[in-house]
Amino acid sequence: MRLLNWFLVISDLVFAFLVAFSWYLLMTRAFGAVFTAQGLRNLRYFTVDSNLFLGLCMLICLVPDILSLFNPGYSAPSWVEYLRIAGVTGVTITLLVVIFFLGPVLKLQGLFVGSNLFMHLLTPLLAIISLLVTRSVRMLPGLFPGVFIGMLPMVLYGIYYAGNLLINGINGPNGSNDWYGFLGGDMSRFPVAMLTLLIFDFLLSLLLTFAGSVRPPAAS
């Protein structure tokens, strides 16, 4: 168990570094990669937001993880572990959308170039592996609180994405406001696209919360 506690602390630091490094690459060397923008305009992309959220979650989790490492009697609050799952869920959505939608449908080059290599692939994969490896140290009192907290990154981004489309329309002065092409240029697809993403978000959060945690034994 102590070995897993060490692993958690090290992985927290590694993910914080990976996110910071990949965002630095994006801010300074965005050329050659798709779905990137110079400066803070890159925050319009869920890829960037989900990675930054993961890094923030890991920094928050670092404190209780260190306490657990040096104080065997310490138990991290449930919200800390739910937050970790939320961070992993966000970047997993990024990974799956890239693999199953952006790549095959849009056939875009540059999905795994520069900062995108980290944000689209390496960081999400490592986050999933870390969550599964450390599942035995994650005792959660209930499944569904974690599921709904895990949905938050996508839900909050969906509000921002949808709000921009509804207020400014699908075509803006700097090109389409449908940044990921989910609507295919047709605003009438908006309800179906949003419902599909919400269902996908719920199922993925449910899967990761279940797979990444061990429920406490039932009281006898």
C-alpha positions as CSV (number, residue, x, y, z in Angstrom):
1,M,0.0,0.0,0.0
2,R,2.8,2.4,0.9
3,L,4.3,1.8,-2.6
4,L,1.0,2.9,-4.1
5,N,1.1,6.1,-2.0
6,W,4.5,6.9,-3.3
7,F,3.2,6.2,-6.8
8,L,0.3,8.6,-6.3
9,V,2.6,11.4,-5.1
10,I,5.0,11.0,-8.0
11,S,2.2,10.7,-10.6
12,D,0.6,13.9,-9.2
13,L,3.9,15.7,-9.8
14,V,4.4,14.1,-13.2
15,F,1.0,15.1,-14.5
16,A,1.3,18.6,-13.2
17,F,4.7,18.8,-15.1
18,L,3.3,17.2,-18.3
19,V,0.3,19.6,-18.4
20,A,2.5,22.7,-17.8
21,F,5.1,21.5,-20.4
22,S,2.5,20.8,-23.1
23,W,0.7,24.1,-22.5
24,Y,4.1,25.8,-22.8
25,L,4.6,24.1,-26.1
26,L,1.2,25.2,-27.2
27,M,1.8,28.8,-26.2
28,T,5.1,29.0,-27.9
29,R,5.2,26.4,-30.7
30,A,1.6,25.8,-31.9
31,F,2.5,25.6,-35.5
32,G,2.0,22.3,-37.3
33,A,-0.8,21.1,-34.9
34,V,-4.5,21.4,-35.5
35,F,-7.0,22.7,-33.0
36,T,-4.5,25.2,-31.6
37,A,-4.4,28.9,-31.4
38,Q,-1.9,31.5,-30.3
39,G,-2.0,32.9,-26.8
40,L,-5.0,32.5,-24.5
41,R,-7.3,31.9,-27.5
42,N,-6.3,28.2,-27.2
43,L,-8.5,28.0,-24.1
44,R,-11.6,27.7,-26.3
45,Y,-10.6,24.1,-27.0
46,F,-11.7,21.3,-24.6
47,T,-8.4,19.6,-25.1
48,V,-6.6,22.4,-23.5
49,D,-9.2,23.0,-20.8
50,S,-9.4,19.3,-19.8
51,N,-5.6,19.0,-19.6
52,L,-5.3,22.2,-17.5
53,F,-8.1,20.9,-15.2
54,L,-6.3,17.6,-14.8
55,G,-3.1,19.4,-13.8
56,L,-5.0,21.5,-11.3
57,C,-6.7,18.5,-9.9
58,M,-3.4,16.7,-9.4
59,L,-1.9,19.6,-7.6
60,I,-4.9,19.7,-5.2
61,C,-4.7,15.9,-4.7
62,L,-0.9,16.2,-4.0
63,V,-1.5,17.6,-0.5
64,P,-3.7,14.8,0.8
65,D,-1.5,12.2,-1.0
66,I,1.6,13.5,0.8
67,L,-0.3,13.4,4.1
68,S,-1.4,9.8,3.4
69,L,2.2,8.8,2.6
70,F,3.7,10.0,5.9
71,N,0.6,9.4,8.1
72,P,-0.8,5.9,7.6
73,G,-3.8,6.8,9.7
74,Y,-4.8,9.7,7.4
75,S,-7.7,9.2,5.0
76,A,-8.2,11.6,2.2
77,P,-11.6,13.2,1.9
78,S,-13.9,11.6,-0.7
79,W,-14.1,14.9,-2.7
80,V,-10.4,14.7,-3.3
81,E,-10.7,11.3,-5.0
82,Y,-13.9,12.4,-6.9
83,L,-11.9,15.4,-8.1
84,R,-9.1,13.1,-9.4
85,I,-11.6,11.0,-11.3
86,A,-13.1,14.2,-12.8
87,G,-9.7,15.2,-14.1
88,V,-9.1,11.8,-15.6
89,T,-12.6,11.7,-17.2
90,G,-12.0,15.1,-18.9
91,V,-8.8,14.0,-20.6
92,T,-10.2,10.6,-21.5
93,I,-13.0,12.4,-23.4
94,T,-10.3,14.3,-25.3
95,L,-8.5,11.0,-26.2
96,L,-11.7,9.2,-27.3
97,V,-13.0,12.1,-29.4
98,V,-9.7,12.4,-31.1
99,I,-9.5,8.7,-31.9
100,F,-13.1,8.0,-32.8
101,F,-14.3,11.3,-34.3
102,L,-11.7,13.9,-35.2
103,G,-9.2,11.4,-36.7
104,P,-11.6,9.2,-38.8
105,V,-14.2,11.8,-39.7
106,L,-12.2,14.9,-40.3
107,K,-9.0,13.1,-41.4
108,L,-6.8,15.9,-40.0
109,Q,-3.1,15.8,-39.8
110,G,-1.4,17.2,-36.8
111,L,-3.5,15.5,-34.1
112,F,-0.4,14.1,-32.5
113,V,2.1,16.8,-33.3
114,G,3.9,19.0,-30.7
115,S,1.7,19.8,-27.7
116,N,-1.1,17.7,-29.2
117,L,1.0,14.6,-28.8
118,F,0.8,15.1,-25.0
119,M,-2.6,16.6,-24.7
120,H,-4.4,14.2,-27.1
121,L,-2.6,11.0,-26.3
122,L,0.2,10.7,-23.8
123,T,-1.3,12.5,-20.8
124,P,-4.8,10.9,-21.1
125,L,-3.3,7.4,-21.5
126,L,-1.0,7.8,-18.5
127,A,-3.9,9.3,-16.4
128,I,-6.1,6.3,-17.1
129,I,-3.3,3.9,-16.2
130,S,-2.5,5.8,-13.0
131,L,-6.2,5.8,-12.0
132,L,-6.5,2.0,-12.5
133,V,-3.2,1.1,-10.8
134,T,-4.1,3.0,-7.7
135,R,-7.7,2.0,-7.4
136,S,-7.1,0.0,-4.2
137,V,-6.3,3.1,-2.2
138,R,-9.5,4.9,-3.3
139,M,-12.3,4.0,-1.0
140,L,-15.4,6.0,-2.0
141,P,-18.7,6.0,-0.1
142,G,-20.9,6.1,-3.2
143,L,-20.7,5.6,-6.9
144,F,-23.0,8.3,-8.3
145,P,-21.5,11.3,-6.5
146,G,-18.3,10.5,-8.4
147,V,-20.2,10.0,-11.6
148,F,-21.8,13.4,-11.6
149,I,-18.6,15.2,-10.4
150,G,-16.7,13.4,-13.2
151,M,-19.2,14.8,-15.7
152,L,-18.5,18.4,-14.6
153,P,-15.6,19.2,-17.0
154,M,-17.6,18.3,-20.1
155,V,-20.8,19.9,-18.8
156,L,-19.2,23.2,-17.9
157,Y,-17.4,23.3,-21.3
158,G,-20.6,22.3,-23.0
159,I,-22.3,25.3,-21.5
160,Y,-19.6,27.6,-22.8
161,Y,-19.5,25.9,-26.3
162,A,-23.3,25.9,-26.6
163,G,-23.6,29.4,-25.3
164,N,-21.2,30.8,-27.9
165,L,-23.1,29.0,-30.7
166,L,-26.5,30.2,-29.5
167,I,-25.4,33.8,-29.0
168,N,-23.0,34.3,-31.9
169,G,-24.3,31.7,-34.4
170,I,-22.4,29.0,-36.1
171,N,-20.4,31.5,-38.3
172,G,-18.2,34.1,-36.7
173,P,-15.8,36.7,-37.9
174,N,-12.8,34.4,-37.3
175,G,-14.5,31.3,-38.9
176,S,-16.9,28.8,-37.6
177,N,-17.9,28.9,-33.9
178,D,-18.4,25.1,-34.1
179,W,-14.7,24.6,-33.4
180,Y,-14.7,20.8,-33.4
181,G,-17.1,20.5,-36.3
182,F,-19.7,18.5,-34.3
183,L,-22.6,20.2,-36.2
184,G,-21.1,19.9,-39.7
185,G,-22.2,23.4,-40.5
186,D,-25.8,22.7,-39.7
187,M,-27.2,24.4,-36.6
188,S,-30.3,22.1,-36.6
189,R,-28.0,19.3,-35.4
190,F,-27.3,21.2,-32.2
191,P,-29.8,19.3,-29.9
192,V,-28.8,15.9,-31.0
193,A,-25.1,16.7,-30.8
194,M,-25.4,18.1,-27.2
195,L,-27.6,15.1,-26.1
196,T,-25.1,12.7,-27.6
197,L,-22.2,14.3,-25.8
198,L,-24.0,14.3,-22.5
199,I,-24.9,10.6,-22.7
200,F,-21.3,9.8,-23.7
201,D,-20.0,11.9,-20.8
202,F,-22.3,10.1,-18.3
203,L,-21.4,6.6,-19.5
204,L,-17.6,7.4,-19.5
205,S,-17.7,9.0,-16.0
206,L,-19.7,6.0,-14.7
207,L,-17.1,3.6,-16.2
208,L,-14.1,5.4,-14.9
209,T,-15.6,6.0,-11.4
210,F,-16.4,2.3,-11.1
211,A,-13.1,1.1,-12.6
212,G,-11.0,3.5,-10.6
213,S,-12.3,2.9,-7.1
214,V,-13.0,0.3,-4.5
215,R,-16.3,0.5,-2.6
216,P,-16.1,0.2,1.2
217,P,-17.4,-3.2,2.5
218,A,-21.0,-3.2,3.4
219,A,-21.8,-3.0,7.1
220,S,-22.7,-6.3,8.6
